[in-house]
Amino acid sequence: MVTKVEAIRKVLEEFGGKATWQQIYDNIEKYYPAAKASKAWKEGIRGVLYREIRKGKNFKKIGIGIFALKEYEEEPMPKKEDKIRMHPFMEGICIELGNLHNFLTYTPDKTNIFKEGIPLNQISTLNEIPPFTYPEIIKDVKRIDVIWFNKGKLIFPQRVFEVVHSLNTLSEALNRCLQLLPFNVKFYIIAPKEYSKKYYSKIEKKPYAEFKNRFFFMDYDRIIAFYEYAVKYDKLKREVLG
């Protein structure tokens, strides 16, 4: 009889040696038919996986919600000059951080690859943007790279992230953010460090200057460092607290 450990291993092997929580949840029954027999079946799977990681056996953590076989070799981080790869990589970082902080996460770029061949829709928790306001506003807002929504009966956006990999797209990104000014939202522009001068110059002008205290600039290096720290912190927390 296949054990839960063996079943998790088979799921990871199915996805090339790594998988997200959602991929594990969706495919575990193929190899362990009784996996969902208990009401707390997800907690049971998480407990088994983290137990093995604490023991240094079978599995390892390669993201906040991404796991791999212990022998899996991680792909290198995209180079900063590779704008095509860096854009979804940064979106994925923002999504994972949102999940860690217990937000619902949305991105319109569902099939874009984060890392390790994992598409963004495998780590985001919302397939569609919630109808929190007028359709005319949502039409523009749903193009924002990443949005964090609160959990609850009434769902509203809380944090917005626009990845600006070209200065030509900065104004467009800022303008999409303006659609959410009536809501209690903070706006983050994620971009290469060398774009900061242009950003701060633009944010001091109309129509943005009046709301500049709600906008924040984070360069690639800073958010990557924050993400790497978050992954290590979450791993340590699980090892200590279970």
CYANA upper distance limits for C-alpha pairs under 8 A (distance plus 0.5 A):
  2 VAL  CA      6 GLU  CA      6.49
  2 VAL  CA      7 ALA  CA      6.96
  2 VAL  CA     31 TYR  CA      7.61
  2 VAL  CA     32 TYR  CA      7.12
  3 THR  CA      7 ALA  CA      6.64
  3 THR  CA     32 TYR  CA      7.71
  4 LYS  CA      8 ILE  CA      6.58
  4 LYS  CA     32 TYR  CA      7.09
  4 LYS  CA     35 ALA  CA      8.22
  4 LYS  CA     45 ILE  CA      7.92
  4 LYS  CA     48 VAL  CA      7.77
  5 VAL  CA      9 ARG  CA      6.73
  5 VAL  CA     48 VAL  CA      7.33
  5 VAL  CA     49 LEU  CA      7.71
  6 GLU  CA     10 LYS  CA      6.72
  7 ALA  CA     11 VAL  CA      6.86
  7 ALA  CA     28 ILE  CA      6.81
  7 ALA  CA     31 TYR  CA      5.58
  7 ALA  CA     32 TYR  CA      6.34
  8 ILE  CA     12 LEU  CA      6.80
  8 ILE  CA     24 ILE  CA      7.41
  8 ILE  CA     28 ILE  CA      7.06
  8 ILE  CA     49 LEU  CA      8.30
  9 ARG  CA     13 GLU  CA      6.63
  9 ARG  CA     58 ASN  CA      8.14
  9 ARG  CA     69 LEU  CA      7.47
 10 LYS  CA     14 GLU  CA      6.58
 10 LYS  CA     31 TYR  CA      7.70
 11 VAL  CA     15 PHE  CA      7.09
 11 VAL  CA     19 ALA  CA      7.97
 11 VAL  CA     23 GLN  CA      8.27
 11 VAL  CA     24 ILE  CA      6.71
 11 VAL  CA     27 ASN  CA      6.95
 11 VAL  CA     28 ILE  CA      6.97
 11 VAL  CA     31 TYR  CA      8.39
 12 LEU  CA     16 GLY  CA      6.91
 12 LEU  CA     17 GLY  CA      5.18
 12 LEU  CA     18 LYS  CA      5.28
 12 LEU  CA     19 ALA  CA      5.97
 12 LEU  CA     24 ILE  CA      8.08
 12 LEU  CA     67 PHE  CA      8.45
 12 LEU  CA     68 ALA  CA      6.96
 12 LEU  CA     69 LEU  CA      7.27
 13 GLU  CA     17 GLY  CA      4.97
 13 GLU  CA     18 LYS  CA      7.44
 13 GLU  CA     69 LEU  CA      8.37
 15 PHE  CA     19 ALA  CA      6.60
 17 GLY  CA     68 ALA  CA      6.08
 17 GLY  CA     69 LEU  CA      6.08
 17 GLY  CA     72 TYR  CA      6.55
 18 LYS  CA     66 ILE  CA      7.62
 18 LYS  CA     67 PHE  CA      6.03
 18 LYS  CA     68 ALA  CA      4.47
 18 LYS  CA     69 LEU  CA      6.90
 18 LYS  CA     72 TYR  CA      8.04
 18 LYS  CA    116 GLU  CA      8.16
 19 ALA  CA     23 GLN  CA      6.33
 19 ALA  CA     24 ILE  CA      7.00
 19 ALA  CA     66 ILE  CA      6.26
 19 ALA  CA     67 PHE  CA      6.07
 19 ALA  CA     68 ALA  CA      6.91
 19 ALA  CA    118 ILE  CA      8.29
 20 THR  CA     24 ILE  CA      6.80
 20 THR  CA     65 GLY  CA      6.26
 20 THR  CA     66 ILE  CA      4.96
 20 THR  CA     67 PHE  CA      6.76
 20 THR  CA    122 GLN  CA      7.21
 20 THR  CA    123 ILE  CA      7.31
 21 TRP  CA     25 TYR  CA      6.60
 21 TRP  CA     65 GLY  CA      6.49
 21 TRP  CA     66 ILE  CA      7.10
 21 TRP  CA     67 PHE  CA      8.34
 22 GLN  CA     26 ASP  CA      6.48
 22 GLN  CA    122 GLN  CA      7.00
 22 GLN  CA    123 ILE  CA      7.93
 23 GLN  CA     27 ASN  CA      6.61
 23 GLN  CA    122 GLN  CA      7.78
 24 ILE  CA     28 ILE  CA      6.14
 25 TYR  CA     42 LYS  CA      7.77
 27 ASN  CA     31 TYR  CA      8.28
 28 ILE  CA     32 TYR  CA      6.45
 28 ILE  CA     33 PRO  CA      8.13
 28 ILE  CA     35 ALA  CA      7.18
 29 GLU  CA     33 PRO  CA      4.90
 29 GLU  CA     34 ALA  CA      7.28
 29 GLU  CA     35 ALA  CA      6.24
 29 GLU  CA     36 LYS  CA      7.90
 35 ALA  CA     41 TRP  CA      6.98
 35 ALA  CA     45 ILE  CA      8.46
 36 LYS  CA     41 TRP  CA      5.63
 36 LYS  CA     42 LYS  CA      8.19
 37 ALA  CA     41 TRP  CA      7.28
 40 ALA  CA     44 GLY  CA      6.87
 41 TRP  CA     45 ILE  CA      6.83
 42 LYS  CA     46 ARG  CA      6.70
 43 GLU  CA     47 GLY  CA      6.49
 44 GLY  CA     48 VAL  CA      6.84
 45 ILE  CA     49 LEU  CA      6.73
 46 ARG  CA     50 TYR  CA      6.52
 47 GLY  CA     51 ARG  CA      6.45
 47 GLY  CA    242 GLY  CA      7.84
 48 VAL  CA     52 GLU  CA      6.89
 49 LEU  CA     53 ILE  CA      6.90
 49 LEU  CA     59 PHE  CA      7.73
 50 TYR  CA     54 ARG  CA      6.57
 50 TYR  CA    238 ARG  CA      7.45
 50 TYR  CA    239 GLU  CA      7.79
 50 TYR  CA    242 GLY  CA      7.63
 51 ARG  CA     55 LYS  CA      6.83
 51 ARG  CA    242 GLY  CA      8.22
 52 GLU  CA     56 GLY  CA      6.66
 52 GLU  CA     57 LYS  CA      5.57
 52 GLU  CA     58 ASN  CA      6.85
 52 GLU  CA     59 PHE  CA      6.97
 53 ILE  CA     57 LYS  CA      6.31
 53 ILE  CA     58 ASN  CA      7.69
 53 ILE  CA     59 PHE  CA      6.11
 53 ILE  CA     60 LYS  CA      6.20
 53 ILE  CA     61 LYS  CA      8.18
 53 ILE  CA    239 GLU  CA      8.41
 54 ARG  CA    239 GLU  CA      6.04
 56 GLY  CA     60 LYS  CA      8.21
 57 LYS  CA     70 LYS  CA      7.49
 58 ASN  CA     69 LEU  CA      6.35
 58 ASN  CA     70 LYS  CA      5.64
 58 ASN  CA     71 GLU  CA      8.49
 59 PHE  CA     67 PHE  CA      7.42
 59 PHE  CA     68 ALA  CA      6.13
 59 PHE  CA     69 LEU  CA      4.97
 59 PHE  CA     70 LYS  CA      4.91
 60 LYS  CA     67 PHE  CA      6.30
 60 LYS  CA     68 ALA  CA      5.91
 60 LYS  CA     69 LEU  CA      6.65
 60 LYS  CA     70 LYS  CA      5.74
 61 LYS  CA     65 GLY  CA      8.35
 61 LYS  CA     66 ILE  CA      6.71
 61 LYS  CA     67 PHE  CA      5.10
 61 LYS  CA     68 ALA  CA      6.83
 61 LYS  CA    235 LYS  CA      7.74
 62 ILE  CA     66 ILE  CA      6.12
 62 ILE  CA     67 PHE  CA      6.01
 62 ILE  CA     68 ALA  CA      7.14
 62 ILE  CA     74 GLU  CA      8.19
 62 ILE  CA    231 VAL  CA      8.34
 63 GLY  CA     67 PHE  CA      7.29
 63 GLY  CA     96 GLU  CA      8.42
 63 GLY  CA    231 VAL  CA      6.42
 64 ILE  CA     96 GLU  CA      6.62
 64 ILE  CA     97 LEU  CA      8.16
 64 ILE  CA    100 LEU  CA      7.52
 64 ILE  CA    230 ALA  CA      7.95
 64 ILE  CA    231 VAL  CA      5.67
 64 ILE  CA    234 ASP  CA      7.43
 65 GLY  CA     96 GLU  CA      7.48
 65 GLY  CA    123 ILE  CA      7.81
 68 ALA  CA     72 TYR  CA      6.64
 74 GLU  CA    116 GLU  CA      7.51
 75 GLU  CA    115 LYS  CA      8.14
 75 GLU  CA    116 GLU  CA      6.72
 77 MET  CA    115 LYS  CA      8.45
 78 PRO  CA     82 ASP  CA      7.20
 78 PRO  CA     85 ARG  CA      6.70
 78 PRO  CA     86 MET  CA      6.60
 78 PRO  CA     89 PHE  CA      8.19
 79 LYS  CA     86 MET  CA      7.74
 80 LYS  CA     86 MET  CA      6.83
 80 LYS  CA    192 PRO  CA      8.42
 81 GLU  CA     86 MET  CA      8.41
 82 ASP  CA     86 MET  CA      6.49
 83 LYS  CA     87 HIS  CA      6.59
 83 LYS  CA    165 HIS  CA      6.55
 84 ILE  CA     88 PRO  CA      8.15
 85 ARG  CA     89 PHE  CA      6.75
 85 ARG  CA    113 ILE  CA      8.45
 86 MET  CA     90 MET  CA      6.51
 86 MET  CA    165 HIS  CA      8.34
 87 HIS  CA     91 GLU  CA      6.84
 87 HIS  CA    163 VAL  CA      6.83
 87 HIS  CA    164 VAL  CA      8.34
 87 HIS  CA    165 HIS  CA      7.04
 88 PRO  CA     92 GLY  CA      6.50
 88 PRO  CA    109 ASP  CA      8.41
 88 PRO  CA    112 ASN  CA      6.52
 88 PRO  CA    113 ILE  CA      6.61
 88 PRO  CA    114 PHE  CA      5.82
 88 PRO  CA    120 LEU  CA      8.17
 89 PHE  CA     93 ILE  CA      6.88
 89 PHE  CA    113 ILE  CA      7.76
 89 PHE  CA    114 PHE  CA      5.13
 89 PHE  CA    115 LYS  CA      6.96
 90 MET  CA     94 CYS  CA      6.83
 90 MET  CA    114 PHE  CA      8.28
 90 MET  CA    163 VAL  CA      7.43
 90 MET  CA    190 ILE  CA      8.29
 90 MET  CA    220 TYR  CA      8.26
 91 GLU  CA     95 ILE  CA      6.73
 91 GLU  CA    107 THR  CA      8.45
 91 GLU  CA    114 PHE  CA      7.85
 91 GLU  CA    120 LEU  CA      8.41
 91 GLU  CA    145 ASP  CA      7.15
 91 GLU  CA    146 VAL  CA      6.88
 91 GLU  CA    163 VAL  CA      7.51
 92 GLY  CA     96 GLU  CA      6.60
 92 GLY  CA    114 PHE  CA      5.66
 92 GLY  CA    115 LYS  CA      8.46
 92 GLY  CA    120 LEU  CA      6.72
 92 GLY  CA    123 ILE  CA      8.13
 93 ILE  CA     97 LEU  CA      6.65
 93 ILE  CA    223 ILE  CA      8.46
 93 ILE  CA    224 ILE  CA      8.08
 93 ILE  CA    227 TYR  CA      7.05
 94 CYS  CA     98 GLY  CA      6.67
 94 CYS  CA    146 VAL  CA      7.38
 94 CYS  CA    161 PHE  CA      7.81
 95 ILE  CA     99 ASN  CA      6.75
 95 ILE  CA    105 THR  CA      6.45
 95 ILE  CA    106 TYR  CA      8.02
 95 ILE  CA    123 ILE  CA      7.49
 95 ILE  CA    124 SER  CA      6.53
 95 ILE  CA    146 VAL  CA      7.27
 95 ILE  CA    148 TRP  CA      8.38
 96 GLU  CA    100 LEU  CA      6.69
 96 GLU  CA    123 ILE  CA      7.38
 96 GLU  CA    124 SER  CA      8.14
 97 LEU  CA    101 HIS  CA      6.81
 97 LEU  CA    227 TYR  CA      7.50
 97 LEU  CA    230 ALA  CA      8.18
 98 GLY  CA    102 ASN  CA      6.91
 98 GLY  CA    103 PHE  CA      5.80
 98 GLY  CA    104 LEU  CA      7.57
 98 GLY  CA    105 THR  CA      6.75
 98 GLY  CA    148 TRP  CA      6.61
 99 ASN  CA    103 PHE  CA      5.98
 99 ASN  CA    104 LEU  CA      7.11
 99 ASN  CA    105 THR  CA      7.17
 99 ASN  CA    124 SER  CA      8.21
 99 ASN  CA    125 THR  CA      8.33
102 ASN  CA    151 LYS  CA      8.25
103 PHE  CA    148 TRP  CA      6.15
103 PHE  CA    149 PHE  CA      6.06
103 PHE  CA    150 ASN  CA      5.82
103 PHE  CA    151 LYS  CA      6.73
104 LEU  CA    124 SER  CA      8.18
104 LEU  CA    125 THR  CA      6.21
104 LEU  CA    126 LEU  CA      7.02
104 LEU  CA    148 TRP  CA      6.14
104 LEU  CA    149 PHE  CA      5.41
104 LEU  CA    150 ASN  CA      6.63
104 LEU  CA    151 LYS  CA      6.81
105 THR  CA    124 SER  CA      5.65
105 THR  CA    125 THR  CA      5.70
105 THR  CA    126 LEU  CA      6.26
105 THR  CA    146 VAL  CA      7.60
105 THR  CA    147 ILE  CA      6.37
105 THR  CA    148 TRP  CA      5.30
105 THR  CA    149 PHE  CA      6.76
106 TYR  CA    124 SER  CA      6.24
106 TYR  CA    125 THR  CA      7.07
106 TYR  CA    126 LEU  CA      5.63
106 TYR  CA    127 ASN  CA      7.30
106 TYR  CA    128 GLU  CA      7.57
106 TYR  CA    129 ILE  CA      7.09
106 TYR  CA    146 VAL  CA      6.15
106 TYR  CA    147 ILE  CA      5.76
106 TYR  CA    148 TRP  CA      7.10
106 TYR  CA    149 PHE  CA      8.43
107 THR  CA    120 LEU  CA      8.10
107 THR  CA    121 ASN  CA      8.24
107 THR  CA    124 SER  CA      7.54
107 THR  CA    126 LEU  CA      8.43
107 THR  CA    127 ASN  CA      8.47
107 THR  CA    142 LYS  CA      8.26
107 THR  CA    143 ARG  CA      8.37
107 THR  CA    144 ILE  CA      7.68
107 THR  CA    145 ASP  CA      6.02
107 THR  CA    146 VAL  CA      5.23
107 THR  CA    147 ILE  CA      7.13
108 PRO  CA    128 GLU  CA      8.49
108 PRO  CA    142 LYS  CA      7.03
108 PRO  CA    143 ARG  CA      6.51
108 PRO  CA    144 ILE  CA      7.75
108 PRO  CA    145 ASP  CA      7.03
108 PRO  CA    146 VAL  CA      8.15
109 ASP  CA    120 LEU  CA      7.40
109 ASP  CA    121 ASN  CA      8.30
109 ASP  CA    145 ASP  CA      7.69
110 LYS  CA    119 PRO  CA      7.04
110 LYS  CA    120 LEU  CA      5.63
110 LYS  CA    121 ASN  CA      5.08
111 THR  CA    119 PRO  CA      5.62
111 THR  CA    120 LEU  CA      6.59
111 THR  CA    121 ASN  CA      6.95
112 ASN  CA    119 PRO  CA      5.81
112 ASN  CA    120 LEU  CA      6.38
113 ILE  CA    117 GLY  CA      6.32
113 ILE  CA    118 ILE  CA      5.94
113 ILE  CA    119 PRO  CA      4.71
113 ILE  CA    120 LEU  CA      6.50
114 PHE  CA    118 ILE  CA      6.13
114 PHE  CA    119 PRO  CA      6.18
114 PHE  CA    120 LEU  CA      6.28
115 LYS  CA    119 PRO  CA      8.25
118 ILE  CA    122 GLN  CA      7.25
119 PRO  CA    123 ILE  CA      8.08
120 LEU  CA    124 SER  CA      6.70
121 ASN  CA    125 THR  CA      8.14
121 ASN  CA    127 ASN  CA      7.71
129 ILE  CA    138 ILE  CA      8.34
129 ILE  CA    142 LYS  CA      6.86
130 PRO  CA    155 ILE  CA      7.55
130 PRO  CA    156 PHE  CA      8.42
131 PRO  CA    135 PRO  CA      7.96
131 PRO  CA    138 ILE  CA      7.87
132 PHE  CA    154 LEU  CA      8.40
132 PHE  CA    155 ILE  CA      7.03
132 PHE  CA    156 PHE  CA      6.50
133 THR  CA    137 ILE  CA      7.39
133 THR  CA    138 ILE  CA      7.32
134 TYR  CA    138 ILE  CA      6.93
135 PRO  CA    139 LYS  CA      6.54
136 GLU  CA    140 ASP  CA      7.69
137 ILE  CA    141 VAL  CA      6.64
137 ILE  CA    179 GLN  CA      6.98
138 ILE  CA    142 LYS  CA      6.15
139 LYS  CA    143 ARG  CA      8.03
140 ASP  CA    144 ILE  CA      8.22
140 ASP  CA    176 ARG  CA      6.93
140 ASP  CA    179 GLN  CA      8.06
141 VAL  CA    176 ARG  CA      6.69
141 VAL  CA    177 CYS  CA      8.00
141 VAL  CA    179 GLN  CA      7.36
141 VAL  CA    180 LEU  CA      8.14
143 ARG  CA    176 ARG  CA      8.45
144 ILE  CA    160 VAL  CA      7.94
144 ILE  CA    161 PHE  CA      7.64
144 ILE  CA    162 GLU  CA      6.77
144 ILE  CA    173 ALA  CA      8.03
144 ILE  CA    176 ARG  CA      7.32
144 ILE  CA    177 CYS  CA      8.26
145 ASP  CA    160 VAL  CA      8.43
145 ASP  CA    161 PHE  CA      6.58
145 ASP  CA    162 GLU  CA      5.74
145 ASP  CA    163 VAL  CA      7.16
146 VAL  CA    160 VAL  CA      6.54
146 VAL  CA    161 PHE  CA      5.60
146 VAL  CA    162 GLU  CA      7.23
147 ILE  CA    157 PRO  CA      7.08
147 ILE  CA    158 GLN  CA      8.01
147 ILE  CA    159 ARG  CA      6.34
147 ILE  CA    160 VAL  CA      5.15
147 ILE  CA    161 PHE  CA      6.76
148 TRP  CA    157 PRO  CA      6.33
148 TRP  CA    158 GLN  CA      6.14
148 TRP  CA    159 ARG  CA      5.54
148 TRP  CA    160 VAL  CA      6.91
149 PHE  CA    155 ILE  CA      6.77
149 PHE  CA    156 PHE  CA      5.94
149 PHE  CA    157 PRO  CA      4.80
149 PHE  CA    158 GLN  CA      5.87
149 PHE  CA    159 ARG  CA      7.66
150 ASN  CA    155 ILE  CA      6.18
150 ASN  CA    156 PHE  CA      6.48
150 ASN  CA    157 PRO  CA      7.05
150 ASN  CA    158 GLN  CA      6.92
151 LYS  CA    155 ILE  CA      6.68
156 PHE  CA    183 PHE  CA      8.45
157 PRO  CA    183 PHE  CA      8.01
157 PRO  CA    184 ASN  CA      8.18
157 PRO  CA    185 VAL  CA      6.88
158 GLN  CA    184 ASN  CA      6.92
158 GLN  CA    185 VAL  CA      5.16
158 GLN  CA    186 LYS  CA      7.02
159 ARG  CA    185 VAL  CA      5.91
159 ARG  CA    186 LYS  CA      5.48
159 ARG  CA    187 PHE  CA      6.54
159 ARG  CA    188 TYR  CA      8.10
160 VAL  CA    177 CYS  CA      7.92
160 VAL  CA    185 VAL  CA      7.59
160 VAL  CA    186 LYS  CA      6.80
160 VAL  CA    187 PHE  CA      5.36
160 VAL  CA    188 TYR  CA      6.48
161 PHE  CA    187 PHE  CA      6.68
161 PHE  CA    188 TYR  CA      5.30
161 PHE  CA    189 ILE  CA      6.48
161 PHE  CA    190 ILE  CA      7.41
162 GLU  CA    173 ALA  CA      6.61
162 GLU  CA    188 TYR  CA      6.86
162 GLU  CA    189 ILE  CA      5.61
162 GLU  CA    190 ILE  CA      6.51
163 VAL  CA    189 ILE  CA      6.61
163 VAL  CA    190 ILE  CA      5.17
163 VAL  CA    191 ALA  CA      6.46
164 VAL  CA    169 THR  CA      6.79
164 VAL  CA    170 LEU  CA      6.53
164 VAL  CA    173 ALA  CA      7.89
164 VAL  CA    189 ILE  CA      7.29
164 VAL  CA    190 ILE  CA      6.50
164 VAL  CA    191 ALA  CA      5.52
164 VAL  CA    192 PRO  CA      8.45
165 HIS  CA    169 THR  CA      8.17
165 HIS  CA    191 ALA  CA      6.44
165 HIS  CA    192 PRO  CA      7.63
166 SER  CA    170 LEU  CA      7.67
167 LEU  CA    195 TYR  CA      7.60
169 THR  CA    173 ALA  CA      6.67
170 LEU  CA    174 LEU  CA      6.74
170 LEU  CA    199 TYR  CA      8.20
171 SER  CA    175 ASN  CA      6.58
172 GLU  CA    176 ARG  CA      6.82
173 ALA  CA    177 CYS  CA      7.06
174 LEU  CA    178 LEU  CA      7.00
175 ASN  CA    179 GLN  CA      7.57
176 ARG  CA    180 LEU  CA      8.31
177 CYS  CA    181 LEU  CA      7.75
177 CYS  CA    187 PHE  CA      7.27
180 LEU  CA    185 VAL  CA      7.46
181 LEU  CA    185 VAL  CA      7.57
185 VAL  CA    214 ARG  CA      8.07
186 LYS  CA    214 ARG  CA      5.76
186 LYS  CA    215 PHE  CA      6.80
186 LYS  CA    216 PHE  CA      8.34
187 PHE  CA    214 ARG  CA      6.61
187 PHE  CA    215 PHE  CA      5.25
187 PHE  CA    216 PHE  CA      6.65
188 TYR  CA    215 PHE  CA      6.36
188 TYR  CA    216 PHE  CA      5.29
188 TYR  CA    217 PHE  CA      6.30
188 TYR  CA    218 MET  CA      7.47
189 ILE  CA    215 PHE  CA      8.03
189 ILE  CA    216 PHE  CA      6.69
189 ILE  CA    217 PHE  CA      5.40
189 ILE  CA    218 MET  CA      6.67
190 ILE  CA    217 PHE  CA      6.71
190 ILE  CA    218 MET  CA      5.52
190 ILE  CA    219 ASP  CA      6.15
190 ILE  CA    220 TYR  CA      7.06
191 ALA  CA    195 TYR  CA      6.97
191 ALA  CA    196 SER  CA      8.25
191 ALA  CA    217 PHE  CA      8.13
191 ALA  CA    218 MET  CA      7.08
191 ALA  CA    219 ASP  CA      5.50
191 ALA  CA    220 TYR  CA      6.29
192 PRO  CA    196 SER  CA      8.03
192 PRO  CA    219 ASP  CA      5.61
192 PRO  CA    220 TYR  CA      5.85
192 PRO  CA    221 ASP  CA      8.36
193 LYS  CA    218 MET  CA      8.41
193 LYS  CA    219 ASP  CA      5.31
193 LYS  CA    220 TYR  CA      7.23
193 LYS  CA    221 ASP  CA      8.19
195 TYR  CA    199 TYR  CA      6.75
196 SER  CA    200 TYR  CA      6.61
196 SER  CA    217 PHE  CA      7.69
196 SER  CA    219 ASP  CA      8.22
197 LYS  CA    201 SER  CA      6.66
198 LYS  CA    202 LYS  CA      6.71
199 TYR  CA    203 ILE  CA      6.58
199 TYR  CA    217 PHE  CA      8.21
200 TYR  CA    204 GLU  CA      6.91
201 SER  CA    205 LYS  CA      7.71
202 LYS  CA    208 TYR  CA      8.14
203 ILE  CA    208 TYR  CA      5.81
203 ILE  CA    209 ALA  CA      6.02
203 ILE  CA    212 LYS  CA      6.61
204 GLU  CA    208 TYR  CA      7.12
204 GLU  CA    209 ALA  CA      5.07
204 GLU  CA    212 LYS  CA      7.66
205 LYS  CA    209 ALA  CA      5.56
206 LYS  CA    210 GLU  CA      7.77
208 TYR  CA    212 LYS  CA      6.38
211 PHE  CA    215 PHE  CA      7.80
218 MET  CA    222 ARG  CA      6.90
218 MET  CA    223 ILE  CA      6.98
219 ASP  CA    223 ILE  CA      7.00
220 TYR  CA    224 ILE  CA      6.56
221 ASP  CA    225 ALA  CA      6.62
222 ARG  CA    226 PHE  CA      6.69
223 ILE  CA    227 TYR  CA      6.52
224 ILE  CA    228 GLU  CA      6.64
225 ALA  CA    229 TYR  CA      6.69
226 PHE  CA    230 ALA  CA      6.64
227 TYR  CA    231 VAL  CA      6.73
228 GLU  CA    232 LYS  CA      6.88
229 TYR  CA    233 TYR  CA      6.52
230 ALA  CA    234 ASP  CA      6.50
231 VAL  CA    235 LYS  CA      6.67
232 LYS  CA    236 LEU  CA      6.62
233 TYR  CA    237 LYS  CA      6.54
234 ASP  CA    238 ARG  CA      6.70
235 LYS  CA    239 GLU  CA      6.73
236 LEU  CA    240 VAL  CA      6.64
237 LYS  CA    241 LEU  CA      6.22
237 LYS  CA    242 GLY  CA      7.75
238 ARG  CA    242 GLY  CA      5.05
